[in-house]
Amino acid sequence: MVALPPTVGDLTKTQVITKIAVCAGSGADVLKNTDAQVLVTGEMAHHYALRHTQLGQIVVTCFHSNSERMFLEQRLKPQLEAQLKDAGYSNALVVASSADRDPFDIIDVRDLA
């Protein structure tokens, strides 16, 4: 989902983006003071998104659980493995759960008829 500022203009034209801020999970508190033009996070409450769009920022949300899962696998797991290796625990195994799942499903209401 994307929340656009009222002044974003024509999306079909190229716009220069120089700074993007990213936060897995719920990023409102982490991103609240950023001057980035685009904010990417798992989720953001309605009023926070309104505030950012009024400041001229674009907010992109990609679902809370999904953004954290990607962070855990691609960022946190390698960081933990490196720290454990540096601490002398090179045989330690770091596993990101594959059983965890997003509690929400997307349902097309047109299929309910």
N, CA and C of each residue as an Amber inpcrd file, in Angstrom:
protein
   339
   0.8500000  -1.1640000   0.0000000   0.0000000   0.0000000   0.0000000
   0.8980000   1.2290000   0.0000000   0.4480000   2.2560000  -0.6680000
   1.2280000   3.4810000  -0.8080000   0.3720000   4.6800000  -0.4180000
   0.9290000   5.5400000   0.4400000   0.2630000   6.7940000   0.8060000
   1.0670000   7.9240000   0.1790000   0.4150000   8.6610000  -0.6910000
   1.0960000   9.7220000  -1.4250000   0.7550000  11.0960000  -0.8620000
   1.7240000  11.9880000  -0.8590000   1.4300000  13.3640000  -0.4400000
   0.5430000  14.0490000  -1.4720000  -0.2280000  15.0330000  -1.0410000
  -1.1130000  15.7280000  -1.9810000  -0.3400000  16.4350000  -3.0890000
   0.9240000  16.7070000  -2.8770000   1.7350000  17.4500000  -3.8510000
   2.6250000  16.5540000  -4.6960000   2.3740000  15.2520000  -4.6920000
   3.2720000  14.3400000  -5.3960000   3.2370000  14.5510000  -6.9070000
   2.1430000  15.0160000  -7.4430000   2.0640000  15.2930000  -8.8750000
   1.8180000  14.0410000  -9.6930000   2.2790000  14.0580000 -10.9150000
   2.0550000  12.9860000 -11.8760000   3.0470000  11.8510000 -11.6400000
   2.5430000  10.6880000 -11.2430000   3.4160000   9.5490000 -10.9760000
   4.0180000   8.9520000 -12.2410000   3.5100000   9.3170000 -13.3950000
   4.0630000   8.7830000 -14.6310000   5.3390000   9.5170000 -15.0300000
   5.6290000  10.6450000 -14.3950000   6.8470000  11.3940000 -14.6880000
   7.9350000  11.0090000 -13.6970000   9.1660000  11.0640000 -14.1420000
  10.3010000  10.7340000 -13.2940000  10.4900000  11.7830000 -12.2100000
  10.6040000  11.2980000 -10.9720000  10.8820000  12.1720000  -9.8430000
  12.1800000  11.7090000  -9.1940000  13.0140000  12.6370000  -8.7930000
  14.2890000  12.2830000  -8.1880000  14.0840000  12.0060000  -6.7000000
  14.4320000  10.8030000  -6.3020000  14.3900000  10.4060000  -4.9040000
  15.8460000  10.2680000  -4.4600000  16.2190000  11.0060000  -3.4350000
  17.6060000  10.9560000  -2.9710000  17.7760000  10.2120000  -1.6530000
  16.6680000   9.9850000  -0.9150000  16.7960000   9.3060000   0.3780000
  15.5480000   8.4730000   0.6530000  15.7920000   7.1950000   1.0110000
  14.7220000   6.2690000   1.3800000  15.0500000   5.7160000   2.7600000
  14.0660000   5.7140000   3.6620000  14.2390000   5.1480000   4.9990000
  13.4390000   3.8550000   5.0820000  14.0560000   2.8110000   5.6560000
  13.4170000   1.4990000   5.7270000  13.4240000   1.0020000   7.1680000
  12.2790000   0.4770000   7.6160000  12.1730000  -0.1120000   8.9540000
  11.2360000  -1.3060000   8.8830000  11.7330000  -2.4780000   9.2660000
  10.8870000  -3.6690000   9.3070000   9.8600000  -3.5300000  10.4180000
   8.7380000  -4.2430000  10.2710000   7.7030000  -4.2040000  11.3030000
   6.9000000  -2.9310000  11.2540000   6.6280000  -2.3810000  12.4170000
   5.8680000  -1.1340000  12.5200000   6.8590000   0.0080000  12.6860000
   7.0110000   0.8230000  11.6540000   8.0880000   1.7950000  11.6320000
   7.7610000   3.2180000  12.0270000   6.5720000   3.4920000  12.4930000
   6.1810000   4.8750000  12.7690000   7.1170000   5.5730000  13.7510000
   7.4230000   4.9340000  14.8630000   8.2880000   5.5780000  15.8580000
   9.7230000   5.7170000  15.3770000  10.2280000   4.7160000  14.6970000
  11.6060000   4.7550000  14.2200000  11.7750000   5.8080000  13.1290000
  10.7800000   5.9500000  12.2670000  10.8900000   6.8280000  11.1090000
  10.2940000   8.2180000  11.3240000   9.7870000   8.5070000  12.5210000
   9.0080000   9.7270000  12.7330000   9.7630000  11.0200000  12.4490000
  11.0690000  11.0470000  12.6120000  11.8270000  12.2850000  12.3990000
  12.7180000  12.2600000  11.1640000  12.5430000  11.2660000  10.3120000
  13.3960000  11.1760000   9.1350000  13.0360000  12.2380000   8.0970000
  14.0350000  12.6580000   7.3570000  13.7870000  13.5990000   6.2680000
  13.7960000  12.8910000   4.9090000  13.7200000  11.5530000   4.9400000
  13.6920000  10.7880000   3.6940000  12.4290000  11.1200000   2.9050000
  12.5300000  11.0410000   1.5940000  11.3670000  11.3110000   0.7520000
  10.4230000  10.1180000   0.6840000  10.9680000   8.9070000   0.8730000
  10.1680000   7.6930000   0.8290000  10.4330000   6.9010000   2.1100000
   9.3600000   6.4650000   2.7570000   9.4430000   5.6460000   3.9610000
   8.8710000   4.2830000   3.6250000   9.6440000   3.2310000   3.8520000
   9.1920000   1.8680000   3.5880000   9.1730000   1.1260000   4.9180000
   8.0230000   0.5620000   5.2610000   7.8820000  -0.1380000   6.5320000
   6.8290000  -1.2270000   6.4100000   6.7670000  -2.0660000   7.4140000
   5.7740000  -3.1400000   7.4060000   4.3680000  -2.6180000   7.5750000
   4.2000000  -1.6700000   8.4920000   2.8830000  -1.0750000   8.7020000
   3.0500000   0.2860000   9.3480000   2.0240000   1.1110000   9.1920000
   2.0160000   2.4260000   9.8160000   0.5640000   2.8300000  10.0330000
   0.2810000   3.3120000  11.2350000  -1.0810000   3.7300000  11.5710000
  -1.5220000   4.8970000  10.6880000  -2.7940000   4.9830000  10.5080000
  -3.4380000   5.9750000   9.6490000  -2.9360000   7.4030000   9.9090000
  -2.9540000   7.8340000  11.1450000  -2.6000000   9.2210000  11.4550000
  -1.1170000   9.5150000  11.2340000  -0.2680000   8.5280000  11.4680000
   1.1550000   8.7130000  11.1770000   1.3770000   8.8520000   9.6710000
   0.6850000   8.0150000   8.9040000   0.8040000   8.0980000   7.4470000
   0.3080000   9.4540000   6.9470000  -0.7930000   9.9400000   7.5120000
  -1.2930000  11.2690000   7.1330000  -0.2560000  12.3520000   7.4220000
   0.3590000  12.2770000   8.5950000   1.3750000  13.2640000   8.9700000
   2.5200000  13.2750000   7.9540000   3.0140000  12.0870000   7.6210000
   4.1420000  12.0130000   6.6850000   3.7580000  12.5130000   5.2990000
   2.5550000  12.1820000   4.8380000   2.1570000  12.6690000   3.5180000
   1.9930000  14.1900000   3.5260000   1.5190000  14.7460000   4.6350000
   1.4090000  16.2090000   4.7250000   2.7850000  16.8680000   4.7420000
   3.8010000  16.1210000   5.1750000   5.1820000  16.6300000   5.1450000
   5.8200000  16.4210000   3.7670000   5.0460000  15.8400000   2.8370000
   5.5470000  15.6380000   1.4740000   6.2460000  14.3100000   1.2580000
   6.1410000  13.4090000   2.2080000   6.8060000  12.1140000   2.1090000
   5.8500000  11.0480000   1.5750000   6.4150000  10.0760000   0.8950000
   5.6690000   8.9270000   0.3920000   5.8500000   7.7940000   1.3970000
   4.7560000   7.1390000   1.7780000   4.8170000   6.0230000   2.7170000
   4.4340000   4.7480000   1.9790000   5.2930000   3.7410000   2.0630000
   5.0320000   2.4400000   1.4530000   4.9920000   1.4100000   2.5720000
   3.8820000   0.6640000   2.6680000   3.7980000  -0.4010000   3.6630000
   3.6820000  -1.7470000   2.9550000   4.3460000  -2.7530000   3.5120000
   4.3810000  -4.0630000   2.8520000   4.0100000  -5.1990000   3.8050000
   3.1970000  -4.9090000   4.7940000   2.7020000  -5.8610000   5.7770000
   3.7480000  -6.1770000   6.8470000   3.3400000  -6.0470000   8.0770000
   4.2130000  -6.1620000   9.2420000   5.0100000  -7.4690000   9.2550000
   4.3130000  -8.5870000   9.2660000   4.9910000  -9.8880000   9.3720000
   5.9340000 -10.1390000   8.2120000   5.4980000  -9.7930000   7.0170000
   6.3290000 -10.0400000   5.8350000   7.6360000  -9.2630000   5.8990000
   7.5740000  -8.0180000   6.3390000   8.7990000  -7.2130000   6.3970000
   9.7370000  -7.7320000   7.4710000   9.2120000  -8.2040000   8.5850000
  10.0770000  -8.7440000   9.6350000  10.6990000 -10.0670000   9.2240000
   9.9390000 -10.9040000   8.5490000  10.4610000 -12.1950000   8.1140000
  11.6680000 -12.0030000   7.1960000  11.5510000 -11.0660000   6.2750000
  12.6500000 -10.7820000   5.3470000  13.8640000 -10.2590000   6.1200000
  13.6220000  -9.3740000   7.0810000  14.7060000  -8.8230000   7.8930000
  15.4030000  -9.9270000   8.6910000  14.6120000 -10.8010000   9.3100000
  15.1970000 -11.8710000  10.1150000  16.1090000 -12.7660000   9.2870000
  15.6390000 -13.1570000   8.1260000  16.3960000 -14.0910000   7.2890000
  17.6060000 -13.4330000   6.6250000  17.4210000 -12.2530000   6.0610000
  18.4760000 -11.6470000   5.2500000  19.4390000 -10.7610000   6.0280000
  19.0240000 -10.2180000   7.1660000  19.8850000  -9.2920000   7.9150000
  20.2990000  -9.8180000   9.2800000  19.2860000 -10.1180000  10.1290000
  19.5890000 -10.4760000  11.5060000  20.3320000 -11.8000000  11.6140000
  19.9120000 -12.8190000  10.8720000  20.5620000 -14.1270000  10.9270000
  22.0510000 -14.0180000  10.5820000  22.4390000 -13.3780000   9.4630000
  23.8730000 -13.2440000   9.1770000  24.6300000 -12.4200000  10.2320000
  23.9860000 -11.4000000  10.7890000  24.6350000 -10.6020000  11.8360000
  24.8860000 -11.4370000  13.0840000  23.8900000 -12.2340000  13.4890000
  24.0580000 -13.1030000  14.6530000  25.1410000 -14.1460000  14.4070000
  25.1600000 -14.7260000  13.2180000  26.1800000 -15.7210000  12.8840000
  27.5750000 -15.1210000  12.9680000  27.7450000 -13.9060000  12.4560000
  29.0500000 -13.2400000  12.4930000  29.4710000 -12.9260000  13.9300000
  28.5410000 -12.4500000  14.7460000  28.8630000 -12.1290000  16.1360000
  29.2040000 -13.3790000  16.9250000  28.4690000 -14.4570000  16.6880000
  28.7820000 -15.7120000  17.3650000  30.1550000 -16.2420000  16.9530000
  30.4760000 -16.1320000  15.6830000  31.7870000 -16.5690000  15.1940000
  32.8950000 -15.7410000  15.8370000  32.7070000 -14.4160000  15.8910000
  33.6940000 -13.5320000  16.5220000  33.8680000 -13.8310000  18.0070000
  32.8050000 -14.3330000  18.6490000  32.8530000 -14.6400000  20.0820000
  33.3630000 -16.0550000  20.3460000  33.7620000 -16.7600000  19.2880000
  34.3150000 -18.1030000  19.4610000  33.3070000 -19.2260000  19.3790000
  32.1170000 -18.9320000  18.9140000  31.0760000 -19.9560000  18.7870000
  30.7720000 -20.2170000  17.3140000  31.7940000 -20.5500000  16.5540000
  31.6130000 -20.7130000  15.1080000  30.7590000 -21.9300000  14.7520000
  30.5770000 -22.8600000  15.6850000  29.7360000 -24.0340000  15.4160000
  28.2670000 -23.7900000  15.7480000  27.9440000 -22.6100000  16.2700000
  26.5550000 -22.3110000  16.6220000  25.7060000 -22.2420000  15.3560000
  24.4960000 -22.7150000  15.4630000  23.5730000 -22.7200000  14.3270000
  22.4570000 -21.7080000  14.5960000  22.2780000 -20.7670000  13.6950000
  21.2050000 -19.7810000  13.7950000  20.1400000 -20.1710000  12.7690000
  18.9250000 -20.3590000  13.2430000  17.8360000 -20.8060000  12.3710000
  16.6890000 -19.8120000  12.4410000  16.2450000 -19.3530000  11.2920000
  15.0240000 -18.5340000  11.2190000  13.8670000 -19.4810000  10.9690000
  12.8510000 -19.4160000  11.8010000  11.7270000 -20.3380000  11.7180000
  11.0370000 -20.2730000  10.3570000  10.7330000 -21.4360000   9.8290000
   9.9340000 -21.4950000   8.6000000   8.4900000 -21.8390000   8.9300000
   8.2190000 -22.1360000  10.2150000   6.8630000 -22.4780000  10.6360000
   6.0350000 -21.2330000  10.9470000   6.7130000 -20.1330000  11.2830000
   5.9970000 -18.8920000  11.5820000   5.2920000 -18.4180000  10.3190000
   4.1360000 -17.8070000  10.5190000   3.4240000 -17.3000000   9.3490000
   2.6690000 -16.0380000   9.7220000   2.3450000 -15.2670000   8.7210000
   1.5570000 -14.0590000   8.9090000   0.1600000 -14.4620000   9.3820000
  -0.3530000 -13.8580000  10.4560000  -1.6870000 -14.2400000  10.9250000
  -2.8080000 -13.7300000  10.0120000  -2.4830000 -12.8540000   9.0850000
  -3.5000000 -12.2940000   8.1950000  -3.4300000 -12.9170000   6.8130000
  -4.5960000 -13.1370000   6.2370000  -4.7140000 -13.5670000   4.8470000
  -5.4400000 -12.4660000   4.0930000  -5.1520000 -12.3480000   2.8170000
  -5.8550000 -11.3920000   1.9700000  -6.9650000 -12.1460000   1.2600000
  -8.1660000 -11.6460000   1.4220000  -9.3300000 -12.2960000   0.8250000
  -9.9700000 -11.3370000  -0.1590000 -10.1760000 -11.8170000  -1.3690000
 -10.8920000 -11.0300000  -2.3800000 -12.3740000 -11.1920000  -2.1100000
 -13.0110000 -10.1230000  -1.6570000 -14.4290000 -10.2030000  -1.2870000
 -15.3170000 -10.5650000  -2.4720000 -14.8420000 -10.3640000  -3.6730000
 -15.6290000 -10.7580000  -4.8500000 -15.8240000 -12.2700000  -4.8930000
 -14.9060000 -13.0080000  -4.2660000 -15.0210000 -14.4740000  -4.2400000
 -16.0290000 -14.9580000  -3.2070000 -16.5270000 -14.0660000  -2.3470000
 -17.4550000 -14.4560000  -1.2950000 -18.9100000 -14.5060000  -1.7830000
 -19.1540000 -13.9820000  -2.9510000 -20.5210000 -13.9310000  -3.4690000
 -21.0290000 -15.2860000  -3.8930000
